[in-house]
Amino acid sequence: VMLLLKLIFHRQDTQELLKKLLEREKPETP
């Protein structure tokens, strides 16, 4: 399972998802 998680985290799709989550948590401010 850890290997799968590592692979997913390394994927760009996951990075984009994380970024979206972060954006939702924080307001859109420069």
Secondary structure, 3 states (H helix, E strand, C coil): CHHHHHHHHHCHHHHHHHHHHHHHHCCCCC
